[in-house]
Amino acid sequence: MLRTRGLKCLNCLNQFRLKTVHTPSTRSLSLLTRCSTATWFSINMGVLSTLPKEYGYVLLVGSSSVVVMGWLGHQVGKARKKFDVPYPTMYSDDKPLFNCVQRAHQNALEGYPMFLFHLLVSGLEYPRLAAGLGAMYTISRISYARGYYTGDPEKRHRGIYGLLGAIGLMGLTISVGFKQLGCGNPMNRFRGSS
């Protein structure tokens, strides 16, 4: 099945066509023809309609994690001023409290790409569970940092519960991978369907 819709280029107001091709696997592909003034690229907004409605929770958790990362970075900036540690010095030899603040942020950054990957992929199949585990992990980063900020690095373990979120998200992502490969879905026993 082939549908086309006419759209107008915002630069030259020329007509161009967006063609959506629906394949037997119910996936769609959008092709945008070339306009006279520019090459246009299309993100098929129809993709959003194929995502589970609850995927919005996943997106909100991902956005909140960005806010937490910003907050952690802001804490490092405040600590730089407080302890007089100039840029580009990463760690101080004589200011261990600054090092604790810096290390809390650095540790969060080290695992952040993996967290986002697992959150976004696992949320495709298990949006509510992924959002819950992602929220747990995100909140744990605050607990971890606040414990580290005391100056006693052992208190960073207050955020250890975030490992449950991280490992849970990884397990869900592995489950999505098996399902995509057609190997069966080991999470079916938790979903109650095949």
N, CA and C atoms as an extended XYZ file, in Angstrom:
582
Properties=species:S:1:pos:R:3:atomname:S:1:resname:S:1:resid:I:1 pbc="F F F"
N         0.843       -1.169        0.000 N   MET     1
C         0.000        0.000        0.000 CA  MET     1
C         0.892        1.236        0.000 C   MET     1
N         0.575        2.207       -0.814 N   LEU     2
C         1.379        3.416       -0.928 CA  LEU     2
C         0.476        4.624       -0.781 C   LEU     2
N         0.784        5.463        0.195 N   ARG     3
C         0.031        6.703        0.372 CA  ARG     3
C         0.984        7.870        0.185 C   ARG     3
N         0.499        8.956       -0.377 N   THR     4
C         1.321       10.154       -0.502 CA  THR     4
C         0.527       11.333        0.010 C   THR     4
N         1.242       12.266        0.570 N   ARG     5
C         0.639       13.508        1.027 CA  ARG     5
C         1.475       14.655        0.498 C   ARG     5
N         0.836       15.701        0.055 N   GLY     6
C         1.565       16.865       -0.416 CA  GLY     6
C         1.884       17.808        0.731 C   GLY     6
N         3.093       18.280        0.775 N   LEU     7
C         3.533       19.246        1.764 CA  LEU     7
C         4.210       20.391        1.038 C   LEU     7
N         4.357       21.512        1.715 N   LYS     8
C         5.034       22.646        1.084 CA  LYS     8
C         6.352       22.911        1.804 C   LYS     8
N         7.352       23.208        0.990 N   CYS     9
C         8.659       23.559        1.527 CA  CYS     9
C         8.551       24.937        2.168 C   CYS     9
N         9.059       25.057        3.388 N   LEU    10
C         8.978       26.343        4.069 CA  LEU    10
C         9.921       27.376        3.464 C   LEU    10
N        10.960       26.925        2.745 N   ASN    11
C        11.904       27.863        2.145 CA  ASN    11
C        11.396       28.447        0.839 C   ASN    11
N        10.895       27.595       -0.057 N   CYS    12
C        10.527       28.089       -1.380 CA  CYS    12
C         9.046       27.927       -1.688 C   CYS    12
N         8.272       27.333       -0.742 N   LEU    13
C         6.844       27.099       -0.909 CA  LEU    13
C         6.509       26.202       -2.088 C   LEU    13
N         7.487       25.441       -2.590 N   ASN    14
C         7.226       24.468       -3.643 CA  ASN    14
C         6.592       23.222       -3.047 C   ASN    14
N         5.825       22.561       -3.844 N   GLN    15
C         5.172       21.339       -3.407 CA  GLN    15
C         6.168       20.182       -3.452 C   GLN    15
N         6.128       19.326       -2.480 N   PHE    16
C         6.887       18.095       -2.532 CA  PHE    16
C         6.042       17.015       -1.898 C   PHE    16
N         6.433       15.780       -2.076 N   ARG    17
C         5.591       14.669       -1.660 CA  ARG    17
C         6.278       13.841       -0.577 C   ARG    17
N         5.503       13.502        0.419 N   LEU    18
C         5.948       12.568        1.443 CA  LEU    18
C         5.269       11.242        1.135 C   LEU    18
N         6.047       10.226        0.851 N   LYS    19
C         5.491        8.927        0.509 CA  LYS    19
C         5.693        7.989        1.684 C   LYS    19
N         4.653        7.373        2.137 N   THR    20
C         4.739        6.395        3.213 CA  THR    20
C         4.424        5.031        2.630 C   THR    20
N         5.339        4.122        2.757 N   VAL    21
C         5.184        2.777        2.228 CA  VAL    21
C         4.958        1.857        3.414 C   VAL    21
N         3.836        1.157        3.428 N   HIS    22
C         3.543        0.206        4.489 CA  HIS    22
C         3.926       -1.185        4.008 C   HIS    22
N         4.751       -1.856        4.759 N   THR    23
C         5.213       -3.182        4.383 CA  THR    23
C         4.343       -4.230        5.073 C   THR    23
N         4.421       -5.483        4.636 N   PRO    24
C         3.612       -6.535        5.267 CA  PRO    24
C         3.884       -6.693        6.760 C   PRO    24
N         5.059       -6.302        7.208 N   SER    25
C         5.366       -6.426        8.626 CA  SER    25
C         4.822       -5.250        9.429 C   SER    25
N         3.958       -4.472        8.857 N   THR    26
C         3.304       -3.295        9.458 CA  THR    26
C         4.281       -2.197        9.854 C   THR    26
N         5.461       -2.265        9.328 N   ARG    27
C         6.396       -1.166        9.547 CA  ARG    27
C         6.252       -0.205        8.395 C   ARG    27
N         6.561        1.045        8.612 N   SER    28
C         6.422        2.003        7.524 CA  SER    28
C         7.743        2.713        7.295 C   SER    28
N         7.904        3.195        6.100 N   LEU    29
C         9.110        3.892        5.696 CA  LEU    29
C         8.684        5.171        5.007 C   LEU    29
N         9.229        6.291        5.445 N   SER    30
C         8.870        7.557        4.807 CA  SER    30
C        10.000        8.024        3.923 C   SER    30
N         9.650        8.470        2.740 N   LEU    31
C        10.610        9.003        1.796 CA  LEU    31
C        10.157       10.406        1.440 C   LEU    31
N        11.014       11.357        1.538 N   LEU    32
C        10.662       12.733        1.216 CA  LEU    32
C        11.395       13.124       -0.047 C   LEU    32
N        10.663       13.595       -1.032 N   THR    33
C        11.290       13.942       -2.292 CA  THR    33
C        12.131       15.193       -2.130 C   THR    33
N        13.003       15.410       -3.072 N   ARG    34
C        13.915       16.542       -3.014 CA  ARG    34
C        13.190       17.817       -3.404 C   ARG    34
N        13.359       18.828       -2.616 N   CYS    35
C        12.797       20.143       -2.903 CA  CYS    35
C        13.800       20.900       -3.768 C   CYS    35
N        13.351       21.930       -4.448 N   SER    36
C        14.239       22.657       -5.356 CA  SER    36
C        15.322       23.440       -4.614 C   SER    36
N        15.127       23.743       -3.332 N   THR    37
C        16.124       24.555       -2.630 CA  THR    37
C        16.953       23.772       -1.625 C   THR    37
N        16.490       22.611       -1.231 N   ALA    38
C        17.223       21.897       -0.189 CA  ALA    38
C        16.877       20.424       -0.246 C   ALA    38
N        17.720       19.605        0.348 N   THR    39
C        17.393       18.206        0.526 CA  THR    39
C        16.724       18.084        1.880 C   THR    39
N        15.570       17.480        1.880 N   TRP    40
C        14.793       17.361        3.104 CA  TRP    40
C        14.922       15.952        3.654 C   TRP    40
N        14.949       15.871        4.931 N   PHE    41
C        14.960       14.576        5.589 CA  PHE    41
C        13.706       14.490        6.436 C   PHE    41
N        13.155       13.334        6.518 N   SER    42
C        11.898       13.171        7.232 CA  SER    42
C        12.061       12.182        8.367 C   SER    42
N        11.509       12.525        9.482 N   ILE    43
C        11.337       11.577       10.564 CA  ILE    43
C         9.860       11.224       10.525 C   ILE    43
N         9.564        9.986       10.308 N   ASN    44
C         8.180        9.579       10.175 CA  ASN    44
C         7.498        9.718       11.533 C   ASN    44
N         6.659       10.720       11.692 N   MET    45
C         5.965       10.935       12.949 CA  MET    45
C         5.011        9.784       13.240 C   MET    45
N         4.716        8.978       12.235 N   GLY    46
C         3.911        7.798       12.447 CA  GLY    46
C         4.582        6.797       13.365 C   GLY    46
N         5.898        6.871       13.485 N   VAL    47
C         6.633        5.977       14.383 CA  VAL    47
C         6.141        6.182       15.803 C   VAL    47
N         5.862        7.417       16.187 N   LEU    48
C         5.378        7.681       17.537 CA  LEU    48
C         4.079        6.945       17.809 C   LEU    48
N         3.262        6.807       16.788 N   SER    49
C         1.992        6.109       16.995 CA  SER    49
C         2.183        4.605       17.133 C   SER    49
N         3.347        4.073       16.749 N   THR    50
C         3.599        2.640       16.906 CA  THR    50
C         4.188        2.312       18.271 C   THR    50
N         4.633        3.321       19.009 N   LEU    51
C         5.171        3.091       20.344 CA  LEU    51
C         4.032        2.888       21.326 C   LEU    51
N         4.276        2.120       22.377 N   PRO    52
C         3.238        1.987       23.397 CA  PRO    52
C         2.944        3.360       24.013 C   PRO    52
N         1.690        3.598       24.345 N   LYS    53
C         1.304        4.879       24.953 CA  LYS    53
C         2.130        5.156       26.207 C   LYS    53
N         2.403        4.113       26.976 N   GLU    54
C         3.150        4.261       28.230 CA  GLU    54
C         4.624        4.597       28.007 C   GLU    54
N         5.093        4.594       26.766 N   TYR    55
C         6.485        4.955       26.488 CA  TYR    55
C         6.759        6.396       26.908 C   TYR    55
N         5.713        7.179       27.040 N   GLY    56
C         5.862        8.538       27.553 CA  GLY    56
C         6.511        8.556       28.926 C   GLY    56
N         6.217        7.554       29.754 N   TYR    57
C         6.860        7.467       31.068 CA  TYR    57
C         8.366        7.299       30.913 C   TYR    57
N         8.752        6.491       29.959 N   VAL    58
C        10.184        6.253       29.699 CA  VAL    58
C        10.855        7.563       29.298 C   VAL    58
N        10.204        8.302       28.417 N   LEU    59
C        10.766        9.583       27.972 CA  LEU    59
C        10.862       10.581       29.116 C   LEU    59
N         9.869       10.584       30.005 N   LEU    60
C         9.910       11.498       31.160 CA  LEU    60
C        11.027       11.115       32.126 C   LEU    60
N        11.229        9.825       32.341 N   VAL    61
C        12.327        9.383       33.212 CA  VAL    61
C        13.673        9.748       32.582 C   VAL    61
N        13.801        9.539       31.271 N   GLY    62
C        15.043        9.928       30.589 CA  GLY    62
C        15.298       11.421       30.717 C   GLY    62
N        14.252       12.219       30.584 N   SER    63
C        14.404       13.676       30.723 CA  SER    63
C        14.772       14.053       32.153 C   SER    63
N        14.186       13.378       33.122 N   SER    64
C        14.531       13.695       34.517 CA  SER    64
C        15.982       13.329       34.813 C   SER    64
N        16.487       12.284       34.155 N   SER    65
C        17.893       11.921       34.372 CA  SER    65
C        18.827       13.003       33.837 C   SER    65
N        18.413       13.675       32.767 N   VAL    66
C        19.215       14.790       32.236 CA  VAL    66
C        19.268       15.912       33.275 C   VAL    66
N        18.141       16.172       33.935 N   VAL    67
C        18.106       17.203       34.976 CA  VAL    67
C        19.035       16.830       36.129 C   VAL    67
N        19.014       15.556       36.527 N   VAL    68
C        19.894       15.102       37.611 CA  VAL    68
C        21.360       15.261       37.206 C   VAL    68
N        21.700       14.905       35.974 N   MET    69
C        23.086       15.074       35.519 CA  MET    69
C        23.493       16.543       35.528 C   MET    69
N        22.586       17.407       35.130 N   GLY    70
C        22.862       18.848       35.196 CA  GLY    70
C        23.080       19.316       36.614 C   GLY    70
N        22.263       18.802       37.528 N   TRP    71
C        22.409       19.165       38.944 CA  TRP    71
C        23.770       18.701       39.478 C   TRP    71
N        24.166       17.494       39.125 N   LEU    72
C        25.473       16.989       39.567 CA  LEU    72
C        26.608       17.859       39.020 C   LEU    72
N        26.506       18.244       37.761 N   GLY    73
C        27.526       19.120       37.175 CA  GLY    73
C        27.562       20.476       37.850 C   GLY    73
N        26.381       20.996       38.206 N   HIS    74
C        26.306       22.287       38.907 CA  HIS    74
C        26.984       22.196       40.274 C   HIS    74
N        26.837       21.059       40.931 N   GLN    75
C        27.478       20.867       42.241 CA  GLN    75
C        28.997       20.925       42.108 C   GLN    75
N        29.519       20.386       41.021 N   VAL    76
C        30.968       20.442       40.785 CA  VAL    76
C        31.398       21.893       40.577 C   VAL    76
N        30.625       22.648       39.814 N   GLY    77
C        30.945       24.069       39.599 CA  GLY    77
C        30.952       24.848       40.903 C   GLY    77
N        29.968       24.587       41.762 N   LYS    78
C        29.929       25.260       43.072 CA  LYS    78
C        31.121       24.859       43.931 C   LYS    78
N        31.486       23.577       43.872 N   ALA    79
C        32.634       23.096       44.656 CA  ALA    79
C        33.935       23.712       44.149 C   ALA    79
N        34.047       23.932       42.840 N   ARG    80
C        35.250       24.584       42.293 CA  ARG    80
C        35.435       25.958       42.911 C   ARG    80
N        34.344       26.711       42.996 N   LYS    81
C        34.424       28.055       43.594 CA  LYS    81
C        34.719       27.970       45.085 C   LYS    81
N        34.004       27.092       45.772 N   LYS    82
C        34.151       26.968       47.220 CA  LYS    82
C        35.574       26.569       47.615 C   LYS    82
N        36.155       25.615       46.887 N   PHE    83
C        37.475       25.098       47.240 CA  PHE    83
C        38.593       25.698       46.392 C   PHE    83
N        38.255       26.659       45.543 N   ASP    84
C        39.228       27.355       44.706 CA  ASP    84
C        40.072       26.375       43.878 C   ASP    84
N        39.372       25.568       43.108 N   VAL    85
C        40.027       24.612       42.214 CA  VAL    85
C        39.756       25.094       40.787 C   VAL    85
N        40.775       25.641       40.113 N   PRO    86
C        40.550       26.223       38.780 CA  PRO    86
C        40.420       25.156       37.692 C   PRO    86
N        39.764       25.558       36.615 N   TYR    87
C        39.730       24.719       35.417 CA  TYR    87
C        41.114       24.709       34.805 C   TYR    87
N        41.588       23.717       34.166 N   PRO    88
C        40.972       22.431       33.840 CA  PRO    88
C        41.312       21.339       34.839 C   PRO    88
N        41.749       21.708       36.056 N   THR    89
C        42.128       20.711       37.057 CA  THR    89
C        40.951       19.783       37.324 C   THR    89
N        41.164       18.500       37.125 N   MET    90
C        40.092       17.521       37.304 CA  MET    90
C        39.957       17.123       38.771 C   MET    90
N        41.079       16.854       39.424 N   TYR    91
C        41.085       16.474       40.835 CA  TYR    91
C        42.175       17.270       41.536 C   TYR    91
N        41.959       17.521       42.827 N   SER    92
C        42.900       18.312       43.611 CA  SER    92
C        43.735       17.394       44.497 C   SER    92
N        45.012       17.755       44.643 N   ASP    93
C        45.890       16.963       45.510 CA  ASP    93
C        45.669       17.268       46.986 C   ASP    93
N        45.139       18.450       47.290 N   ASP    94
C        45.025       18.853       48.691 CA  ASP    94
C        43.603       19.210       49.131 C   ASP    94
N        42.602       18.940       48.317 N   LYS    95
C        41.212       19.256       48.669 CA  LYS    95
C        40.336       18.021       48.447 C   LYS    95
N        40.343       17.097       49.402 N   PRO    96
C        39.619       15.838       49.219 CA  PRO    96
C        38.097       16.015       49.123 C   PRO    96
N        37.541       17.044       49.752 N   LEU    97
C        36.096       17.256       49.640 CA  LEU    97
C        35.704       17.613       48.206 C   LEU    97
N        36.520       18.410       47.546 N   PHE    98
C        36.251       18.703       46.136 CA  PHE    98
C        36.306       17.417       45.318 C   PHE    98
N        37.295       16.583       45.605 N   ASN    99
C        37.441       15.330       44.868 CA  ASN    99
C        36.210       14.434       45.026 C   ASN    99
N        35.597       14.461       46.204 N   CYS   100
C        34.389       13.660       46.423 CA  CYS   100
C        33.234       14.157       45.553 C   CYS   100
N        33.075       15.481       45.465 N   VAL   101
C        32.016       16.049       44.633 CA  VAL   101
C        32.283       15.734       43.164 C   VAL   101
N        33.518       15.909       42.745 N   GLN   102
C        33.896       15.644       41.356 CA  GLN   102
C        33.721       14.171       41.020 C   GLN   102
N        34.107       13.305       41.942 N   ARG   103
C        34.026       11.869       41.677 CA  ARG   103
C        32.572       11.400       41.578 C   ARG   103
N        31.688       11.962       42.390 N   ALA   104
C        30.268       11.598       42.324 CA  ALA   104
C        29.710       11.917       40.940 C   ALA   104
N        30.067       13.072       40.417 N   HIS   105
C        29.601       13.454       39.075 CA  HIS   105
C        30.245       12.572       38.014 C   HIS   105
N        31.528       12.354       38.112 N   GLN   106
C        32.250       11.558       37.126 CA  GLN   106
C        31.713       10.125       37.076 C   GLN   106
N        31.427        9.566       38.255 N   ASN   107
C        30.904        8.214       38.303 CA  ASN   107
C        29.547        8.127       37.608 C   ASN   107
N        28.712        9.144       37.810 N   ALA   108
C        27.399        9.161       37.151 CA  ALA   108
C        27.567        9.236       35.634 C   ALA   108
N        28.512       10.044       35.180 N   LEU   109
C        28.741       10.173       33.734 CA  LEU   109
C        29.253        8.883       33.109 C   LEU   109
N        30.045        8.130       33.849 N   GLU   110
C        30.635        6.905       33.315 CA  GLU   110
C        29.571        5.880       32.933 C   GLU   110
N        28.512        5.796       33.702 N   GLY   111
C        27.478        4.810       33.428 CA  GLY   111
C        26.272        5.350       32.679 C   GLY   111
N        26.261        6.647       32.407 N   TYR   112
C        25.076        7.278       31.832 CA  TYR   112
C        24.714        6.779       30.431 C   TYR   112
N        25.662        6.624       29.515 N   PRO   113
C        25.269        6.115       28.180 CA  PRO   113
C        24.637        4.728       28.235 C   PRO   113
N        25.175        3.846       29.072 N   MET   114
C        24.602        2.504       29.196 CA  MET   114
C        23.196        2.574       29.778 C   MET   114
N        23.010        3.432       30.787 N   PHE   115
C        21.690        3.602       31.385 CA  PHE   115
C        20.675        4.056       30.339 C   PHE   115
N        21.020        5.079       29.575 N   LEU   116
C        20.078        5.589       28.573 CA  LEU   116
C        19.758        4.537       27.514 C   LEU   116
N        20.772        3.824       27.060 N   PHE   117
C        20.546        2.769       26.069 CA  PHE   117
C        19.557        1.741       26.601 C   PHE   117
N        19.824        1.213       27.785 N   HIS   118
C        18.960        0.182       28.353 CA  HIS   118
C        17.560        0.723       28.651 C   HIS   118
N        17.470        1.957       29.111 N   LEU   119
C        16.162        2.553       29.396 CA  LEU   119
C        15.324        2.667       28.126 C   LEU   119
N        15.907        3.244       27.083 N   LEU   120
C        15.152        3.504       25.870 CA  LEU   120
C        14.792        2.218       25.112 C   LEU   120
N        15.698        1.253       25.087 N   VAL   121
C        15.410        0.005       24.374 CA  VAL   121
C        14.431       -0.864       25.157 C   VAL   121
N        14.667       -1.049       26.448 N   SER   122
C        13.760       -1.904       27.228 CA  SER   122
C        12.373       -1.286       27.333 C   SER   122
N        12.299        0.040       27.289 N   GLY   123
C        11.009        0.708       27.355 CA  GLY   123
C        10.133        0.469       26.147 C   GLY   123
N        10.717        0.028       25.040 N   LEU   124
C         9.916       -0.276       23.855 CA  LEU   124
C         8.958       -1.436       24.104 C   LEU   124
N         9.401       -2.396       24.885 N   GLU   125
C         8.586       -3.583       25.154 CA  GLU   125
C         7.961       -3.560       26.546 C   GLU   125
N         8.652       -2.981       27.503 N   TYR   126
C         8.192       -2.964       28.901 CA  TYR   126
C         8.218       -1.528       29.435 C   TYR   126
N         7.389       -0.641       28.918 N   PRO   127
C         7.528        0.784       29.257 CA  PRO   127
C         7.348        1.117       30.735 C   PRO   127
N         6.362        0.533       31.378 N   ARG   128
C         6.140        0.865       32.797 CA  ARG   128
C         7.248        0.335       33.682 C   ARG   128
N         7.626       -0.907       33.460 N   LEU   129
C         8.694       -1.507       34.261 CA  LEU   129
C        10.014       -0.779       34.019 C   LEU   129
N        10.312       -0.472       32.776 N   ALA   130
C        11.543        0.258       32.460 CA  ALA   130
C        11.537        1.642       33.093 C   ALA   130
N        10.400        2.313       33.055 N   ALA   131
C        10.313        3.647       33.665 CA  ALA   131
C        10.512        3.564       35.178 C   ALA   131
N         9.934        2.552       35.803 N   GLY   132
C        10.114        2.393       37.252 CA  GLY   132
C        11.555        2.111       37.624 C   GLY   132
N        12.189        1.198       36.886 N   LEU   133
C        13.596        0.885       37.152 CA  LEU   133
C        14.490        2.077       36.837 C   LEU   133
N        14.164        2.800       35.770 N   GLY   134
C        14.935        3.993       35.421 CA  GLY   134
C        14.798        5.088       36.462 C   GLY   134
N        13.597        5.256       37.002 N   ALA   135
C        13.396        6.251       38.067 CA  ALA   135
C        14.194        5.861       39.308 C   ALA   135
N        14.203        4.572       39.620 N   MET   136
C        14.977        4.094       40.767 CA  MET   136
C        16.462        4.418       40.575 C   MET   136
N        16.981        4.138       39.399 N   TYR   137
C        18.389        4.409       39.114 CA  TYR   137
C        18.685        5.910       39.194 C   TYR   137
N        17.800        6.716       38.618 N   THR   138
C        18.013        8.165       38.604 CA  THR   138
C        18.023        8.736       40.016 C   THR   138
N        17.078        8.318       40.839 N   ILE   139
C        17.033        8.794       42.227 CA  ILE   139
C        18.255        8.319       42.997 C   ILE   139
N        18.718        7.105       42.691 N   SER   140
C        19.896        6.575       43.385 CA  SER   140
C        21.139        7.415       43.122 C   SER   140
N        21.206        8.060       41.955 N   ARG   141
C        22.366        8.905       41.660 CA  ARG   141
C        22.431       10.090       42.625 C   ARG   141
N        21.265       10.584       43.026 N   ILE   142
C        21.218       11.685       44.006 CA  ILE   142
C        21.673       11.167       45.365 C   ILE   142
N        21.171        9.999       45.780 N   SER   143
C        21.577        9.416       47.065 CA  SER   143
C        23.074        9.133       47.093 C   SER   143
N        23.573        8.607       45.997 N   TYR   144
C        24.998        8.303       45.870 CA  TYR   144
C        25.816        9.583       46.043 C   TYR   144
N        25.416       10.629       45.328 N   ALA   145
C        26.164       11.890       45.376 CA  ALA   145
C        26.106       12.520       46.759 C   ALA   145
N        24.929       12.568       47.349 N   ARG   146
C        24.797       13.198       48.670 CA  ARG   146
C        25.632       12.461       49.715 C   ARG   146
N        25.704       11.148       49.593 N   GLY   147
C        26.557       10.387       50.497 CA  GLY   147
C        28.025       10.702       50.280 C   GLY   147
N        28.420       10.820       49.026 N   TYR   148
C        29.806       11.134       48.681 CA  TYR   148
C        30.169       12.542       49.141 C   TYR   148
N        29.225       13.474       49.063 N   TYR   149
C        29.487       14.876       49.428 CA  TYR   149
C        29.831       15.053       50.902 C   TYR   149
N        29.562       14.045       51.739 N   THR   150
C        29.887       14.158       53.160 CA  THR   150
C        31.392       14.153       53.402 C   THR   150
N        32.145       13.714       52.412 N   GLY   151
C        33.595       13.621       52.572 CA  GLY   151
C        34.034       12.215       52.960 C   GLY   151
N        33.083       11.362       53.302 N   ASP   152
C        33.379        9.970       53.612 CA  ASP   152
C        32.947        9.130       52.416 C   ASP   152
N        33.901        8.698       51.584 N   PRO   153
C        33.539        7.957       50.370 CA  PRO   153
C        32.703        6.703       50.624 C   PRO   153
N        32.787        6.126       51.826 N   GLU   154
C        31.985        4.935       52.118 CA  GLU   154
C        30.488        5.247       52.130 C   GLU   154
N        30.125        6.475       52.401 N   LYS   155
C        28.707        6.845       52.449 CA  LYS   155
C        28.076        6.925       51.063 C   LYS   155
N        28.878        6.788       50.032 N   ARG   156
C        28.322        6.763       48.679 CA  ARG   156
C        27.466        5.520       48.471 C   ARG   156
N        27.663        4.518       49.303 N   HIS   157
C        26.897        3.279       49.180 CA  HIS   157
C        25.424        3.473       49.523 C   HIS   157
N        25.047        4.657       49.965 N   ARG   158
C        23.629        4.946       50.190 CA  ARG   158
C        22.842        4.831       48.890 C   ARG   158
N        23.523        4.959       47.783 N   GLY   159
C        22.862        4.862       46.481 CA  GLY   159
C        22.984        3.502       45.826 C   GLY   159
N        23.346        2.483       46.602 N   ILE   160
C        23.592        1.155       46.027 CA  ILE   160
C        22.324        0.549       45.421 C   ILE   160
N        21.163        0.992       45.884 N   TYR   161
C        19.917        0.434       45.349 CA  TYR   161
C        19.753        0.722       43.851 C   TYR   161
N        20.508        1.670       43.329 N   GLY   162
C        20.456        1.956       41.900 CA  GLY   162
C        20.939        0.793       41.046 C   GLY   162
N        21.753       -0.096       41.645 N   LEU   163
C        22.204       -1.280       40.905 CA  LEU   163
C        21.025       -2.172       40.526 C   LEU   163
N        20.015       -2.224       41.384 N   LEU   164
C        18.821       -3.011       41.042 CA  LEU   164
C        18.161       -2.463       39.781 C   LEU   164
N        18.092       -1.129       39.704 N   GLY   165
C        17.524       -0.505       38.518 CA  GLY   165
C        18.361       -0.771       37.283 C   GLY   165
N        19.672       -0.620       37.405 N   ALA   166
C        20.569       -0.805       36.257 CA  ALA   166
C        20.564       -2.251       35.774 C   ALA   166
N        20.648       -3.194       36.696 N   ILE   167
C        20.656       -4.608       36.317 CA  ILE   167
C        19.294       -5.012       35.765 C   ILE   167
N        18.234       -4.482       36.347 N   GLY   168
C        16.893       -4.766       35.833 CA  GLY   168
C        16.710       -4.276       34.413 C   GLY   168
N        17.171       -3.068       34.136 N   LEU   169
C        17.072       -2.526       32.774 CA  LEU   169
C        17.893       -3.357       31.790 C   LEU   169
N        19.067       -3.804       32.220 N   MET   170
C        19.890       -4.627       31.346 CA  MET   170
C        19.180       -5.954       31.050 C   MET   170
N        18.574       -6.551       32.057 N   GLY   171
C        17.838       -7.792       31.851 CA  GLY   171
C        16.666       -7.615       30.900 C   GLY   171
N        15.951       -6.506       31.039 N   LEU   172
C        14.838       -6.234       30.131 CA  LEU   172
C        15.331       -6.047       28.694 C   LEU   172
N        16.467       -5.370       28.537 N   THR   173
C        17.020       -5.161       27.205 CA  THR   173
C        17.435       -6.487       26.570 C   THR   173
N        18.015       -7.358       27.350 N   ILE   174
C        18.377       -8.687       26.852 CA  ILE   174
C        17.118       -9.436       26.424 C   ILE   174
N        16.063       -9.311       27.203 N   SER   175
C        14.796       -9.941       26.850 CA  SER   175
C        14.257       -9.402       25.528 C   SER   175
N        14.343       -8.098       25.329 N   VAL   176
C        13.902       -7.496       24.065 CA  VAL   176
C        14.740       -8.043       22.909 C   VAL   176
N        16.037       -8.207       23.138 N   GLY   177
C        16.912       -8.761       22.103 CA  GLY   177
C        16.510      -10.169       21.714 C   GLY   177
N        16.234      -11.033       22.703 N   PHE   178
C        15.794      -12.396       22.407 CA  PHE   178
C        14.474      -12.394       21.650 C   PHE   178
N        13.574      -11.548       22.062 N   LYS   179
C        12.278      -11.490       21.383 CA  LYS   179
C        12.454      -11.039       19.934 C   LYS   179
N        13.302      -10.051       19.711 N   GLN   180
C        13.522       -9.548       18.362 CA  GLN   180
C        14.121      -10.620       17.455 C   GLN   180
N        14.953      -11.461       18.029 N   LEU   181
C        15.573      -12.545       17.261 CA  LEU   181
C        14.634      -13.724       17.053 C   LEU   181
N        13.482      -13.683       17.684 N   GLY   182
C        12.527      -14.772       17.546 CA  GLY   182
C        12.853      -15.972       18.402 C   GLY   182
N        13.659      -15.790       19.410 N   CYS   183
C        14.077      -16.889       20.278 CA  CYS   183
C        13.102      -17.118       21.428 C   CYS   183
N        11.972      -16.458       21.402 N   GLY   184
C        11.060      -16.541       22.535 CA  GLY   184
C        11.368      -15.412       23.491 C   GLY   184
N        10.452      -15.147       24.326 N   ASN   185
C        10.599      -14.033       25.250 CA  ASN   185
C        10.596      -14.558       26.677 C   ASN   185
N        11.737      -14.562       27.351 N   PRO   186
C        11.791      -15.082       28.718 CA  PRO   186
C        10.967      -14.264       29.711 C   PRO   186
N        10.558      -13.056       29.320 N   MET   187
C         9.779      -12.227       30.243 CA  MET   187
C         8.282      -12.511       30.152 C   MET   187
N         7.854      -13.404       29.289 N   ASN   188
C         6.424      -13.685       29.147 CA  ASN   188
C         5.783      -14.115       30.456 C   ASN   188
N         6.526      -14.822       31.276 N   ARG   189
C         5.935      -15.273       32.525 CA  ARG   189
C         5.575      -14.100       33.430 C   ARG   189
N         6.203      -12.931       33.225 N   PHE   190
C         5.898      -11.750       34.013 CA  PHE   190
C         4.797      -10.906       33.368 C   PHE   190
N         4.579      -11.088       32.058 N   ARG   191
C         3.592      -10.300       31.331 CA  ARG   191
C         2.254      -11.000       31.225 C   ARG   191
N         2.257      -12.311       31.297 N   GLY   192
C         1.028      -13.068       31.203 CA  GLY   192
C         0.538      -13.262       29.770 C   GLY   192
N         1.395      -12.989       28.757 N   SER   193
C         1.017      -13.204       27.358 CA  SER   193
C         2.242      -13.613       26.573 C   SER   193
N         2.005      -14.076       25.332 N   SER   194
C         3.146      -14.485       24.490 CA  SER   194
C         3.538      -13.398       23.540 C   SER   194
